[in-house]
Amino acid sequence: MSAEGIARWRRLEDSSLYQLVKLKLGRMLHGATADSEDMDADLGVALSLLTLPGAFLSLLLFNKYGSLLHFLRGEVKFDPYAASLPDEYLFIVLAMLASGGVALWKWDTLFLDRRDTVNIVPLPIHTSLIFAANLLAILLFAAIFCADVNLASAVLFPLVVSASQESFLFFGKIALGHTIAILAASLFSFITVFAIAGLFLAILPARTFQVISLYLRATIAVALLAFASSAFTISQYIEHGASYSLIRYLPSVWFLGLCQWSRGDASSTLRQVAFEALAALILVLIVGAAAYALAYQRHFSRMAEISVMQSRTPLPLSSKLGRLLDRTLLRNAFEQAGLRFIVRTLARSDRHRAAVAVFVAVGFVAATQNVIWSRGLSGAPSTAEFAAPLIVLYCCILGLRFVFDIPVELNANWIFRFLIAPTLDDCATLAGKAIFLLVLPVIAVASIIFALRWGTVAGLLESATLLVLSTTLTAGLVLGFRKLPFTCARAGFRQNALLKVLLAALGVFVFAILPASIQHWGYANAARLLVVAPLLALVWWGLYEKRAGQLEIERQIVFDDAVQHEIELLNLTG
Amino acid sequence: MRRLTKLYNSLPAVQNVSFIIQPGQVLGCLGPNGAGKSTTVKMLIGLLQPSTGQVFFNGADIHADLATYRKQLGYVPEEPNLYPYLSGREYLELVATLRGMTRSQRDRKIADLLHLFSMYPHRDGSIASYSKGMRQRILLIAALLDNPSLLIFDEPLSGLDVVSALIFKNLIGRLGERGKAVFYCSHVLEVVEKVCSHLLILRGGNVVAYGAAAQLPRVSQEASLEETFAHLVSEVNADQVAGEIVEVVAA
């Protein structure tokens, strides 16, 4: 770089705008409160994971576009433009889902908070500069993640589609259309989530926004997942050349139109929806910026005046329920204190609530889709209807077990280190009881729905089945759990993450689909369900044996997941 | 504590530290940054295992039965690290329940102490919204809640307002009169001089002075504790450095 270039770069680095953008971007990338080292690793994993689906999907399509395979199949007339349209649709949905998900993930850091007020406002910087810097940082953040989400597919998919074509122009057209469509769709999805948050923050009082924030995020997450779950159906719909009149109002179809228009291959309908895509993108950008400006004006400028002292008066019912549980299920002080700590953490930590919400949302969407696709007889529940509560329950239990490993305020866990005896071995019991109590409402609601729809006996059988299966799954998941939830450094999810995801997917079949089929088979004659008893007994015997085989030290509480080095330097000569 | 040494990667943080705290005694621990105060406190409460040496409580090694020892121990850490989403009352309930206090005893004591520390009106506010002084008061209440016989305070006055600090200084004396053993770590010499009956001064992980507070200046032939401390641990001329800082600021 020339001396003038270096000097210009230094001037930029020294500017307030640059420093403010850097600060905001850093806070968004690394998280506002978490341990930075942990979050750096998380960011790396997140960036890698976000690129994977696009890469996998592209590679899976080699089979479809390979010329040799077409030759072997006897397909002499293959139109890659038409054939790639349903696949483009899948990529567009994938891009929108991932970018919308990222915006939801970083929801809390999108807007300025009290920390910004304390640290930045006292400095001699004009508030309009703070506003501009934050908006710029958000756009940069959106650009980074949109590029990351689409990087692999932007390169691989055009290569795959043009694998059997000799013309570079063909590759160029496919690449251009694909890249424009997925980047625009990504940006649209991200900015839409941002605009929704901004609008609510601009309209509602800050405290009300804080209260509804989680529910708003959960609703958007469910909407995104529902939208994604319909992708394959609509993709097939497009593949079969059906009319666009029914699906043209879906934002993803607008961007499909944009893709075809960029390729110069759009029908009149797709050309029209392409313009709608551009109009929608410009509209959300304007709405997002306006909502952000309004929210900034309403909240950030007055943040120092807004009282932060929030009072939480305990509900009499929760106090009575707590006492009842103390007398019945929770047998010692550790379990009593531990359960309250778990419930309060889950209720108040945004990070944990969001993680649980994702699992619950996945469960609901999967269960709903399963029921919609099935056609049950009205007289008896179908296999899908039996499976629906099991899928939700499975996701809830898995989600709770997952979040137990996410630490909260590691610095504050000294109180547990200080007060809990290191020889304590009740952690698995506490975790199991907590999960069981937290999923009880799901079991109750499912049983009531079954009772109302198919009669009391069906309701009772359903509740018995759900209770037995959920306790069995919970007992298996907490086996070997030797931590107080939320008090340890992150466990090794990142180690074997892919294997764990695959096992979790397989678990849906074992926990939900298979038992639902057995339930359906046994519905006419409940005595048939007894055939499952030996199998369950075997599972419980296995769990008991496994626990009995654990050494005492393997059950004792730990507060650190740090890897013990196998070789230690003793420095004996010192 | 008997001949405690703690090595970090073979580097000693604390070396051969020995002292005794009798019931009714308030032992002040002084030392510059890096002197080994925090390491000593962590070993004293059983969070760190010494490399060599032992900590005894009532004649028994604390690591033989940490749970019983900690039941007798109240501790206020240097940093007010608390769970920010809990309210002050909820945090104290958590501590009391883990300490095995009964519900009636717990609720009454928490309410009384919250009143006395002027925290009752804020009891249901989230800790995230508390000032540093309010968090410190919650930590003090948590330490005192179960009537411990040994109290360890690490910079307990940090963030406290003048009235609370005054109450706390008097409280230390009263606790001593009630036969509690108190280990008090601080950088504030005036407070240590006022509230402590005995002093332990650390430097570079070693004990450089240990004895009755009133006798230390006399033994070291200095006029005050401040001068004694400066003589024992200070490596720089404070006045000279202050002058140099002013020169740099003004330049």
Interface residues (C-beta under 8 A of the other chain):
Chain A: V308 M309 Q310 S311 R312 T313 P314 A333 F334 Q336 A337 R340 F341 R344 T345 R348 S349 V408 E409 N411 A412 W414 I415 F416 R417 F418 L419 I420 A421 P422 T423 N571 G574
Chain B: S10 I45 L47 L66 A67 R70 Y75 P77 E79 N81 L82 Y83 P84 Y85 L86 S87 E90 E93 L94 V95 T97 L98 R99 G100 H122 D124 G125 S126 A128 S129 A142
